[in-house]
Amino acid sequence: MAAEAVEAGDLAAAELWLRKVVWIDATDPSAQFALAMLVGQNGDKRQAWDIVQRIAPSDSAGYPEANFW
């Protein structure tokens, strides 16, 4: 649903869907990363950075894609 919302240009709905996915499964780093990228795209760089730091902390490898952000 989030991908469909992004394709339709409804970033607010996409963010809502991703937040629901993260709430349902907080251990899914790919969903958290997608949420971070979306909130960053929406202008909230600080929140995006906070999410990335949770899934790829500086003291461990974490989620690989997040290490390049």
C-alpha positions in Angstrom: 0.0 0.0 0.0 2.8 2.4 0.8 4.4 1.9 -2.6 1.1 2.5 -4.3 0.6 5.7 -2.4 4.1 6.9 -3.4 3.4 6.1 -7.0 0.2 8.1 -6.7 2.1 11.0 -5.2 0.4 10.7 -1.9 3.4 10.9 0.4 1.4 11.5 3.5 -0.5 8.3 3.0 2.7 6.4 2.2 4.2 7.6 5.5 1.1 6.5 7.4 1.3 3.0 5.8 5.0 2.7 6.6 4.4 3.8 10.2 1.8 1.1 10.5 4.2 -1.5 9.1 6.9 -0.4 11.5 4.4 -0.5 14.4 3.3 -4.0 13.5 6.9 -5.3 13.1 9.4 -3.0 14.8 12.2 -5.5 14.0 11.9 -5.0 10.2 14.9 -2.8 9.3 13.8 -2.5 5.7 10.5 -0.9 6.7 12.2 1.4 9.1 14.7 2.4 6.4 11.9 3.0 3.9 10.2 5.2 6.5 13.4 7.1 7.1 13.9 7.8 3.4 10.3 8.9 3.1 10.3 11.3 6.1 13.6 12.7 4.9 12.1 13.2 1.5 9.2 15.0 3.2 11.7 17.4 4.8 12.1 16.0 8.3 15.8 15.2 8.0 16.2 15.0 11.8 13.6 12.3 12.2 15.1 10.4 9.2 18.5 10.5 10.8 17.1 9.3 14.2 15.5 6.3 12.5 18.7 5.5 10.5 20.8 5.7 13.8 18.5 3.1 15.3 18.9 0.6 12.5 22.5 1.3 11.8 24.2 2.6 14.9 27.8 3.8 14.7 29.1 1.0 16.9 27.7 -2.0 14.8 27.1 -2.9 11.2 23.3 -2.7 11.5 21.1 -2.5 8.4 23.6 -2.3 5.4 21.6 0.1 3.2 21.3 2.6 6.1 25.1 2.7 6.5 25.3 4.6 3.2 22.9 7.3 4.1 
